[in-house]
Structures are given as C-alpha cells and as structure tokens.
Amino acid sequence: MEEPRETFSTSEGHGGEIVVETHVVESTESASHVHLACSRQHCAFPLDGDALCVWSTQDPSHQPLILRGHHRPVTAVAFGNAHPLLLCSASRDRVMMWNLGECREKMLDGQPPRGTVLHTLLGEVLCLRLSPDDRVAAVCAGERILMLDTELKQVCGLSGFSGFETSVWLWDGCSHLGPGASCRQREARVPRPGVLPFPLAQGVQFSQSRRALVELGRHRGPVTAAEFCPWQTHVIISASADRSFKVWDRRKGSLIHSSSVLTASSLLSLVLDPGSQQLVAGSADGQLWVFSLAEGHHYRCVTRVDLRKQRDTFSTRKLSSCPEDSRLPPTKEEVEETLPVLSLAPCECELNASCLWIGSSAGLFIFNLANFELEAVLHFKEFGSLSIQVAGSCAMMSRPCGRKAFCLLSALFGKKIALLEVDLAALLRSQPRPGMGARLSVLPSSGVLPTSPLYFGPIEETSAKLAPQKRSAARAIVKDQPLVFHSKVASSGYTAAPRVTMFSPKTNVQNDGKRPSKCKNSYRCKDYPLESPLPSKLSRQLAVSHDQAAVHCVQYSAGDGQRLACGLANHLSLVFSADLTGTPAVFSGHSGAVSTVCWSHDGRWLLSASQDGTLRVWSARRQELALCLGKDMFPRPVRSAQFYYLDAFILLSSGPEFQLLKCHISTGKDDVRRYKQKSRCTPVLKLPTTEAVEVTSLSAVNEFYSYLVLAAGRNRTLEVFDLNAGRSAALLAGVHSRPIHQICQNKGSSFATQHPQAYHLFATTATGDGVKLWDMRTLRCERRFEGHPNRCHPCGIAWSPCGRYVACGAEDRHAYLYETSSSTFSRRLAGHSDTVMAVAFSPSAVQARSWTLHRRPHHYREGVV
C-alpha cells in the first residue's frame, strides 16, 4: 500500500494549496461501481474485493484498519450517524455491522476485529443507509428495499461454537420499525459447523436476536440510492434505475409518493437538505432534479439543472473574468462528454447559502441550492499529478468549520483508490467572482460631485435672506402697473377700495393645539403591515378593453397607491381608481402600442412611452398632455422610461444608449402662442452601453436619491452605471440564457419600512429562464425562481412593499408569488383565462393585495386575504 502526500494547485496558482492527495492504494480488484463511504473522522472502501479498509481523515498517520468477514466482493459501505461510530457493509453473501471503536481496540491488542452478521444471501446490494439513530439499516437489494434491525442483542461468536440453533427466525416485533409494519416471517436454516451454506471467517459474529426484516416495496429496476429524511425520521426515499424515486413510510410499511419517469437515464444519487426541505436527485446523464418536500407542496419539482451546461456557463464566466492577454488560444472542438452525478453530499462552506458537493467522473462541483448555479469547479485533469483522472465512484464530506473537505475516489479505468483533501477557502478564492470588487450601493454614501450630471449647482447662502425683500419689491412693482398692455386706459374702478365686504375670516374659532390631519381617507393613513399574509382569493374583476388589444404594462401610483395606470396595444393609457370603481381616465394621443407607463413620485404626472417613437407626460388631474418628445430626439423607439431622482429627471433608453433629461413640466400655455407648451426638456447625459448593444430594460430608484442605474443589453448582459461619476461601474455577462426583458428593484413604499440593506436587492427576468434575485453589493445571484412556466411571452414581475415577496406572471393562466427566502413558489393565484402578462402590488393597502393583468379578454383581477 502506497501513501504519498502531495500538494497540488491550479495552473494559475490561485489560492495556494487547493488539493492534497493524502492516501492512495491499488487494490487487486476494481471498486469503480461501489458505494464508498466518508464521514467526518473516517472513510471506508473495499480492498482486494472482500476486505474493508478504513482510513482516518483526522490523522493521516494512523495505521489503516483492515476488516475481514466477507467472502464475496463488497458492493456497498455506509457509516452510522450516532455514537459509537458504526460501519455497515454488504456483499452478496451477507450484510455486516462493525463497531469501529471496538475493532480498533482489538487491532491494537493484536486480535482480529469482529463484525456482526445482520442478514445473509440478500443478493447484490447496491446501496446501504443507516437511520439517524443507527437502529435501522436500509438495504437496497436488487429491486427491493429492505429494513433491518441493527440493535445487537445476545451475540455469540461462531469460532469454536457448538450446539447452536439449527434455525434463526426473523420476526415482525421491532418497535422502532413501527407496530403496523407488514413484515414477512422468514426462516434461515443453519446446519451444523462444516456444512453451512456460506463459509465462516475467523472473527465473524452471528446474532441470534430476533431481527425484523421489512420489505417496503419494489421498484421496476435496481434500487441505486436511498436516504432517510432528517426532519421526518420515519420517511425514507429511494431512487432506482427505473428513473423514478419513491417516498416510503417505514413505520407503516406503505408508499407515500411515487414520482413519474424523470429522465432518460438511471437515477444514481440522492441527498436531502434540511434547511430548504428539498430533495435533490442526480442521474447518469448529468441531470439534477430538485423537489420540494415542504408541507403542502406535494413533492413539486422546483427546477431541473443540466450539469454540463452549468459547467460550460461557469467556464465561460471564468474565461471572461481573465485578462485578455492571459487567455489561452481557442482549441479544437472537444468531444462532448457526459457528467454522471455519481454522488451528492452537503457542503459546509463560507457562502451564505445551502450548498452541495456533486461528485462526477470528471471532477467535483459545488452547487448552490438557492440560485441553482455552480460556485466552484474542480477538474481532475487540471491537476496532472493526481493518481485518478477519471473517477468511477466517489464520496465527499465537509468539516463543520467549512474550511476542509475530503473526497474518496475510485478509478473508473484501473484499481486505484485515493483520498483527497480539499481546501475550500482556497478553492472558492480561485473561482471567478464577477463584480466582487465593485462595492456598489443603492444608498448614496457621499454627496453629489460637482462634475456629476446630477449636480444642480451651488446653493447661495444669501438667497434666503434676499427672498423677502424680492417679494416685497415685486409686490410694489405689480401694484403700480396696469394689468393690460396699453399705456393709457379708462379707469374701471378696480384700483379703488371695495365697497362691500366679500369675505371676513372667522376669528372666534377655538384651537386645542392639535395639528389637523390632512388625510381624509383612513385607507391612506395606515401603514403597510410587514407581516401581512399572502393573497389567497379573487375579490374583484374588471374588463379593461372589449377589443383584441393586449395590455403591456401596469403600475400603481407611487405616492398614495390610489390609482392604477395601464398601457394598451390600442394606443391608449387608462387610469383606474384603486378600488376599481367609477369610469377610468383615458389618455389618448399615441399612434402606437403603449409599452411603458410610469407615475411621478408626487403622483401629479403620468409618463407613457410608445412604439411610435414618442414619449409623453400627462397631467393626471387634468387629463391633458403636458410634454411630448418626438422622434427627433430619439433615434430608435423608447424601450424603457421613468422619472428619476425624485422627479428631477426623466431616464429613458433608446437603442444602444440611455439618456438623462432635465425637464420642467407644466400644463401652462404661452400667452401669445397658445399652441406652445411651457414645459421644456434639456438633455443632460447620454451614455452608451459598453458593448454598444440595444438596451432591453432600464431601472433606477425614484423613491429616494440614488446614483445607480441598471441597464440590460440584448447580448444578455447587465450593466450598472454610476451617474455620480458619469460612467459604467460594473458589467455582468451571461446573466440569463436569453435577453432580460425586465429589471425590478426593491424600492419599498412610503407606507412600509424596510431594513436599509434590503434596498440593495433587485430581480431580473428573461423568457424561458425564470427570475433571478440579485444583491447590488456583491452583484451575485442570491436566489432563483423557476416554478412558473414562461417560455414565449415576456411576463412581468413586481416586488411587494414589505420586500418579502416577488410576484410574476405565467403562461398557465396563474400569477405566482415567491417568498425571497425560498426557491419555490408560496402561492399560485388562479382565475385567469390566458397568459398573465403583468403584475403589481398596491403600495398602500392595509391588507396584502396583488393585482394581476392578463392578456385576453383583458381583465384586472385583485387578490385579497
């Protein structure tokens, strides 16, 4: 046995020591398809076929522990979860249990370690698992799932024993298997020594206790993996080569759930995450399936991930993060390889998310269960000195501190077995982290620079002192001047004192010192409840249009939430009251479909952009046009437009650039030329995207002062601009698999208070690629929502005022509500008859309300608690 200790790092030299090969051994028989075992203190694997070798992961200098007792090749190994540490092994001839503490003591005393035979002649066992309390062992023998009692009672050694029982009975009497378990009583005839159906080895113990053998059921193919549920210990889940998984109740001996056929290849591995209560299944063709086991979710599928595509995306991101001069030249097209998911294990690392180890034939991967993306990739071929370049089987384990991990590998082509020690911190440091050095913040940390396009100029200190004098002088001038343009006019008596009293103020009103309330409607004075429940039922429905015009956008008024605006494909914009009563206000004037509507922060103005190439600002009260910007200002149609910087600017995108306009909006007319409006607009800044591609979506905060603007490009990029500096601050490539059609920031509400750090969150969505939740400070995707079908139409998204939920439309005629702390949807609102195109939350509702808008026949629907 060879035990070299070598250190390897990546070719770029990032992170120092990343992989250390602590042990390596070459067996006489291959263990390429054996379920290996790895715990926090030890790892175990078959050696020379029928023997077991146990290595210490805490102290590599410890002498390996060799356990002998099988007479057929060992096919599965599993560690226990309690103290003392147990090791279970299986072969065609028997299933054995080993107490590692007692075995090591016997080895130090010069005696052969002894194991206990739990059962014999069960056939080929592909997987073993012990319950959390180690009292039950799940044995996957062929198509069957068997439950064995592991408690050791009345144990006697077979060496030199005479007069033992001629038969051993297996009873249904174990309390922790459940009183209702439907077990089958079996009899195993054991003749006198010398004529046993299986040979006995020295040091083998045989239990004469009454053991319960429960057969839960069968799959249609060999059972390849099984796991006990950590939060429901009576539940066990099995996966099979029949490409499905089943959920069992081992106490009742009944089937709880059976999945459909998931993929074209066999399922090879399972793992359960207690934090998110999710099940992850891996297949031989490199597919990962994530299911929700939470109460009421009915084992719904959360997402499906192609490991090879994720690896390629990760490699592209890594290549783009390297300097251009250090990039390798393109090589010839390689043969497309599959990445079978050989094993799955929890990964305890420094990331603030639940992560998994994925063991494959080509390397190891760290998979984030929140955003369903790879956080780190370790290819065996990048470490040329490793003994195993292609793995046939593997087992992983992470230390609780999250700094070290161990991986036990068996070669696919060969008979070598190696133990790798991985430095997690160094591995994560060596991976690309786009935007980690940007340190962006939605909330301003400094004042506006004098060179910034947002700078209004210096504020004169004497202006406040001179203001009263200017007003008095203005009054004197106006008082002595006539109100007509002629120099001499006949007196009409308007300069004389009034002859009758038109108005006399009340002077006998008693004031109690209390400030009168300006809010006449109690609906507007109440704060938005942060712990409000989700919308659950449909309360109101209203027809929007009777023709076949689609509705493109919808938005609540930001200040009070009492009005709702929507843009239609029939060139109209409509404004409804929040309670959907009365006749809506109609704003007409566009000659193309209205693509964007946006309210000003004070609720006085409504902005609309159309495919006719014009941008219009309307007076919400008078329902008249206040400003119209035509095609002469925009080379291409306006895709996105909004008020910005507390209504000080208008921000819009046209073609490959976005523009910042300083506007003065007024409904007044010129005294001489009545056709000319007094509103004026001045371009302040034009910024093109870094790669000069069309801007598909634009977003900025108007509820408070913020310098950052988010822009999405046609080439699937996301760019962050700092308008205080007037330049691009960060660029993310490959954000979605398709171009982003909407960016939605958590802007909060004047009726709800959030933590300041919550305003750094924003969401992006693309057709066919779900919704991603991002953090502005790190520019990392923190979570991903994929439970809603969206393959063709650009369905919209919206943040709730409390910042806890994200709503989105879907093509299955439902609106989906996601909680930001969960990857699966929390509520699905029904009632529509076509695709839900846009959603919006009321910013001021006392109860949580969700408004959804569906395409045809165009009804608004309101969901309330």
Long-range contacts (C-beta under 8 A, 24 or more apart in sequence): 1-25, 1-64, 2-26, 3-60, 5-60, 6-385, 8-383, 8-385, 8-386, 9-426, 10-382, 10-383, 10-430, 11-382, 12-430, 14-426, 14-429, 14-430, 15-423, 15-425, 15-426, 15-427, 15-429, 15-430, 16-423, 16-426, 17-423, 17-426, 18-378, 18-422, 18-423, 18-426, 18-427, 18-430, 19-378, 19-383, 19-386, 19-420, 19-421, 19-422, 19-423, 20-420, 20-421, 20-422, 20-423, 21-385, 21-386, 21-387, 21-418, 21-419, 21-420, 21-421, 22-60, 22-419, 22-420, 22-421, 23-55, 23-60, 23-418, 23-419, 24-387, 24-416, 24-417, 24-418, 24-419, 25-53, 25-416, 25-417, 25-418, 26-414, 26-415, 26-416, 26-417, 27-415, 27-416, 27-417, 28-415, 29-73, 29-415, 30-392, 30-410, 30-411, 30-414, 30-415, 31-392, 31-393, 31-410, 31-415, 31-417, 32-392, 32-393, 32-410, 32-411, 32-412, 32-413, 33-392, 33-393, 34-74, 34-75, 34-76, 34-77, 34-393, 34-410, 35-75, 35-76, 35-77, 35-78, 35-126, 35-127, 35-128, 35-393, 35-395, 36-77, 36-343, 36-393, 36-394, 36-395, 36-408, 36-410, 37-77, 37-78, 37-79, 37-87, 37-395, 37-408, 38-79, 38-345, 38-395, 38-396, 38-397, 38-406, 38-407, 38-408, 39-79, 39-85, 39-397, 40-397, 40-399, 40-400, 41-85, 42-79, 42-85, 42-87, 42-100, 43-395, 43-397, 43-406, 43-408, 43-419, 44-77, 44-79, 44-87, 44-89, 45-77, 45-408, 45-410, 45-417, 46-73, 46-74, 46-75, 46-77, 46-89, 47-417, 49-73, 49-74, 50-74, 50-91, 52-77, 52-87, 52-89, 52-98, 54-87, 54-100, 55-419, 57-397, 57-406, 57-419, 57-421, 63-107, 65-100, 65-103, 65-104, 65-107, 65-113, 67-98, 67-103, 67-113, 67-115, 68-112, 68-113, 68-201, 68-203, 69-94, 69-96, 69-114, 69-115, 69-117, 69-201, 69-203, 69-204, 70-94, 70-96, 70-201, 71-198, 71-199, 71-201, 75-124, 75-125, 75-126, 76-125, 76-126, 76-127, 76-128, 76-140, 77-128, 78-127, 78-128, 78-129, 78-130, 78-137, 79-130, 80-130, 80-134, 81-130, 81-131, 81-132, 81-133, 81-134, 82-132, 82-133, 82-134, 86-130, 86-134, 86-150, 88-118, 88-128, 88-130, 88-137, 88-150, 89-115, 89-128, 90-122, 90-125, 90-128, 90-139, 91-125, 92-121, 92-122, 92-123, 92-124, 92-125, 93-120, 93-121, 93-198, 94-118, 94-119, 94-120, 94-121, 94-198, 95-119, 95-120, 95-122, 95-125, 95-128, 95-137, 95-139, 95-148, 96-204, 97-137, 97-150, 97-152, 111-203, 112-202, 112-203, 113-203, 114-157, 114-203, 114-204, 114-205, 115-203, 115-204, 115-205, 116-152, 116-155, 116-205, 116-206, 116-207, 117-204, 117-205, 117-206, 117-207, 118-148, 118-149, 118-150, 118-207, 118-211, 119-146, 119-148, 119-211, 119-213, 120-188, 120-197, 120-198, 121-188, 121-197, 121-198, 122-146, 124-222, 126-222, 126-223, 126-224, 127-223, 127-224, 127-225, 127-226, 129-226, 129-227, 129-228, 129-236, 130-228, 131-228, 131-233, 132-228, 132-230, 132-233, 133-176, 133-233, 135-176, 136-176, 136-177, 136-250, 138-226, 138-228, 138-236, 138-238, 140-222, 140-223, 140-224, 140-225, 140-226, 140-238, 141-223, 142-222, 142-223, 143-218, 143-219, 143-220, 143-221, 143-222, 143-223, 143-240, 144-215, 144-217, 144-218, 144-223, 145-215, 145-216, 145-217, 145-218, 145-219, 145-223, 145-226, 145-236, 145-238, 145-248, 146-213, 146-214, 146-215, 146-216, 147-177, 147-181, 147-212, 147-213, 147-214, 147-215, 147-216, 147-250, 148-211, 148-212, 148-213, 149-174, 149-176, 149-177, 149-209, 149-211, 149-212, 151-209, 152-207, 152-209, 153-207, 153-209, 154-207, 154-208, 154-209, 155-205, 155-206, 155-207, 155-208, 155-209, 156-205, 156-206, 156-208, 157-204, 157-205, 157-206, 158-193, 158-200, 158-204, 158-205, 158-206, 159-200, 159-202, 159-203, 159-204, 161-193, 162-193, 164-190, 164-208, 165-190, 165-208, 166-190, 166-191, 166-192, 168-208, 169-210, 170-210, 170-211, 170-212, 170-213, 171-210, 171-211, 171-212, 172-212, 172-214, 173-210, 173-212, 174-211, 174-212, 177-212, 177-214, 177-250, 177-251, 178-234, 178-249, 178-250, 178-251, 178-252, 178-253, 179-251, 180-251, 180-252, 180-253, 181-212, 181-214, 181-250, 181-251, 181-252, 181-253, 182-214, 182-253, 183-212, 183-213, 183-214, 183-215, 183-253, 184-213, 184-215, 186-213, 214-250, 214-253, 216-248, 216-250, 216-253, 216-255, 217-246, 217-248, 217-255, 219-244, 219-246, 221-266, 224-266, 224-267, 224-268, 224-269, 225-267, 225-268, 225-269, 225-270, 226-270, 227-270, 227-271, 227-272, 229-272, 229-293, 230-272, 230-274, 231-274, 231-277, 237-270, 237-272, 237-279, 238-270, 239-267, 239-268, 239-269, 239-270, 239-281, 240-266, 240-267, 241-266, 241-267, 242-266, 243-267, 243-283, 245-270, 245-279, 245-281, 247-299, 257-299, 259-291, 259-299, 262-287, 262-289, 263-287, 263-289, 265-340, 268-340, 268-341, 268-342, 268-343, 269-341, 269-342, 269-343, 269-344, 270-344, 271-344, 271-345, 271-346, 271-356, 273-346, 273-354, 273-356, 273-369, 275-354, 276-354, 276-369, 276-370, 276-822, 276-823, 278-302, 278-369, 278-823, 280-344, 280-356, 280-369, 282-340, 282-341, 282-342, 282-343, 282-344, 282-358, 283-340, 283-341, 284-338, 284-340, 284-341, 285-338, 285-340, 286-338, 286-339, 286-340, 286-341, 286-360, 287-341, 288-341, 288-358, 288-367, 290-369, 290-372, 290-823, 292-824, 294-824, 297-824, 300-787, 300-824, 302-786, 302-787, 302-823, 302-824, 303-372, 303-770, 303-784, 303-786, 303-787, 303-823, 305-367, 305-372, 307-339, 307-341, 307-358, 307-360, 307-365, 308-336, 308-337, 308-338, 308-339, 310-365, 310-373, 310-374, 311-339, 311-365, 311-374, 311-377, 313-374, 313-734, 314-373, 314-374, 314-377, 314-432, 315-377, 316-733, 316-734, 317-432, 317-434, 317-733, 317-734, 318-377, 318-431, 318-432, 320-432, 320-434, 320-733, 320-734, 321-432, 321-433, 321-434, 322-432, 337-362, 342-391, 342-392, 342-393, 342-394, 343-393, 343-394, 343-395, 343-396, 345-395, 345-396, 345-397, 345-398, 346-398, 347-396, 347-398, 347-405, 347-424, 348-398, 348-399, 348-400, 348-401, 348-402, 349-375, 349-398, 349-402, 349-424, 349-428, 350-402, 350-424, 350-425, 350-428, 351-375, 351-428, 353-782, 357-396, 357-398, 357-405, 357-407, 359-391, 359-394, 359-395, 359-396, 359-407, 360-391, 361-390, 361-391, 361-392, 361-412, 362-390, 362-391, 364-394, 364-396, 364-407, 364-422, 366-427, 366-428, 369-823, 370-782, 370-783, 370-784, 370-823, 371-772, 371-773, 371-780, 371-781, 371-782, 371-783, 371-784, 372-784, 372-786, 372-823, 373-781, 373-784, 375-428, 375-431, 376-427, 376-428, 376-430, 376-431, 377-431, 378-422, 378-427, 386-418, 386-420, 387-411, 387-416, 387-418, 388-414, 388-416, 388-418, 398-424, 433-780, 434-730, 434-732, 434-733, 434-779, 435-730, 435-732, 435-778, 435-779, 435-780, 436-778, 436-779, 438-720, 438-729, 438-730, 438-779, 439-777, 440-708, 440-720, 440-722, 440-729, 440-730, 440-776, 440-777, 440-779, 441-708, 441-760, 441-776, 441-777, 442-701, 442-706, 442-708, 442-745, 442-759, 442-760, 442-776, 443-704, 443-706, 443-756, 443-759, 443-760, 444-705, 444-706, 444-707, 444-724, 446-724, 448-724, 449-724, 449-725, 451-726, 452-707, 452-723, 452-724, 452-725, 452-726, 453-660, 453-684, 453-685, 453-723, 453-726, 454-645, 454-648, 454-649, 454-707, 454-723, 454-724, 456-648, 523-844, 523-846, 524-560, 524-561, 524-562, 524-844, 526-751, 526-846, 527-751, 527-752, 527-753, 528-749, 528-751, 528-752, 528-801, 528-802, 528-843, 528-844, 528-845, 528-846, 529-802, 529-846, 529-847, 529-848, 530-752, 530-753, 530-754, 530-802, 530-804, 531-802, 532-802, 532-847, 532-848, 532-865, 533-848, 533-865, 534-805, 534-817, 534-826, 534-827, 534-848, 534-865, 535-817, 535-827, 535-829, 535-848, 535-849, 535-850, 535-863, 535-864, 535-865, 536-827, 536-863, 536-864, 536-865, 537-863, 537-864, 538-829, 538-830, 538-831, 538-861, 538-862, 538-863, 539-862, 539-863, 539-864, 540-580, 540-860, 540-861, 540-862, 541-831, 541-859, 541-860, 541-861, 541-862, 542-576, 542-580, 542-859, 542-860, 543-857, 543-858, 543-859, 544-568, 544-574, 544-853, 544-858, 544-859, 544-860, 545-570, 545-857, 545-858, 546-857, 548-856, 549-858, 550-593, 550-837, 550-855, 550-856, 550-858, 551-837, 551-838, 551-853, 551-855, 551-858, 552-593, 552-594, 552-595, 552-596, 552-837, 552-838, 553-594, 553-595, 553-596, 553-597, 553-796, 553-838, 554-597, 554-796, 554-838, 554-839, 554-840, 554-851, 554-853, 554-860, 555-597, 555-598, 555-599, 555-840, 556-599, 556-840, 556-841, 556-842, 556-843, 556-851, 557-599, 557-603, 557-620, 558-599, 558-600, 558-601, 558-603, 558-702, 558-703, 558-750, 558-843, 559-599, 559-601, 559-602, 559-603, 559-750, 560-603, 560-844, 561-749, 561-751, 561-842, 561-843, 561-844, 561-845, 562-844, 563-599, 563-603, 563-620, 564-840, 564-851, 564-860, 565-597, 565-599, 565-606, 566-597, 566-838, 566-853, 566-860, 567-593, 567-594, 567-595, 567-596, 567-597, 567-608, 568-593, 568-594, 568-858, 569-593, 569-594, 571-610, 571-612, 573-597, 573-606, 573-608, 573-618, 575-606, 575-620, 576-860, 578-842, 578-844, 578-845, 580-860, 580-862, 585-620, 585-623, 586-623, 587-616, 587-618, 587-623, 589-616, 589-625, 589-628, 590-614, 590-616, 592-637, 595-637, 595-638, 595-639, 596-638, 596-639, 596-640, 596-641, 596-642, 598-641, 598-642, 598-643, 599-643, 600-643, 600-647, 600-702, 601-643, 601-646, 601-647, 601-702, 601-703, 602-647, 605-643, 605-647, 605-665, 607-641, 607-642, 607-643, 607-650, 609-638, 609-639, 609-640, 609-641, 609-652, 610-637, 610-638, 611-637, 612-637, 613-637, 613-638, 614-638, 615-641, 615-650, 615-652, 617-650, 617-663, 617-665, 617-679, 619-667, 622-667, 624-667, 625-677, 626-665, 626-666, 626-667, 626-677, 626-679, 627-663, 627-665, 627-677, 627-679, 627-681, 628-677, 629-661, 629-681, 633-681, 633-683, 634-659, 636-694, 639-694, 639-695, 639-696, 639-697, 639-698, 640-695, 640-697, 640-698, 640-699, 641-698, 642-698, 642-699, 642-700, 642-702, 643-702, 644-700, 644-702, 644-709, 645-702, 645-705, 645-706, 646-702, 646-703, 646-704, 646-705, 647-702, 649-684, 650-681, 651-698, 651-700, 651-709, 652-698, 653-695, 653-697, 653-698, 653-711, 654-695, 655-694, 655-695, 656-688, 656-689, 656-692, 656-693, 656-694, 656-695, 657-686, 657-687, 657-688, 657-689, 657-695, 658-686, 658-687, 658-695, 658-698, 658-709, 658-711, 658-721, 659-683, 659-685, 659-686, 660-684, 660-685, 660-686, 660-687, 660-723, 685-723, 685-726, 687-721, 687-726, 687-727, 687-728, 689-713, 689-717, 689-719, 689-728, 690-717, 690-719, 690-728, 690-731, 691-715, 691-717, 693-717, 696-739, 696-740, 696-741, 697-740, 697-741, 697-742, 697-743, 697-764, 698-743, 699-743, 699-744, 699-745, 699-762, 700-745, 701-745, 701-747, 701-759, 702-747, 703-747, 703-748, 703-749, 703-750, 708-776, 710-743, 710-745, 710-762, 712-739, 712-740, 712-741, 712-743, 712-764, 713-739, 714-739, 715-739, 716-740, 716-766, 718-743, 718-764, 720-776, 720-779, 730-779, 732-779, 735-764, 735-766, 735-772, 736-764, 736-765, 736-766, 736-769, 736-772, 737-766, 737-768, 737-769, 738-766, 738-767, 738-768, 738-769, 739-766, 740-764, 740-765, 740-766, 741-765, 741-766, 741-767, 741-794, 742-794, 742-796, 742-797, 744-797, 744-798, 744-799, 744-806, 745-799, 746-799, 746-803, 747-799, 748-801, 748-803, 749-801, 749-843, 749-844, 750-843, 750-844, 751-801, 751-843, 751-844, 752-801, 752-802, 752-803, 752-843, 754-802, 754-803, 758-803, 761-803, 761-820, 763-797, 763-799, 763-806, 765-790, 765-795, 765-796, 765-797, 765-808, 767-791, 767-792, 767-793, 767-794, 767-795, 771-797, 771-806, 771-808, 771-818, 773-806, 773-820, 783-820, 783-823, 784-823, 785-816, 785-818, 785-823, 785-824, 785-825, 786-823, 787-816, 787-818, 787-824, 787-825, 788-812, 788-814, 788-816, 788-825, 793-835, 793-837, 793-855, 794-837, 795-835, 795-836, 795-837, 795-838, 796-837, 796-838, 796-839, 797-839, 798-839, 798-840, 798-841, 799-841, 800-841, 800-848, 801-841, 801-842, 801-843, 801-844, 805-841, 807-839, 807-840, 807-841, 807-850, 807-852, 808-839, 809-835, 809-836, 809-837, 809-838, 809-839, 809-852, 809-853, 809-854, 810-835, 810-836, 811-835, 811-836, 813-854, 815-839, 815-850, 815-852, 815-863, 817-850, 829-861, 829-863, 831-861, 832-859, 832-861, 833-857
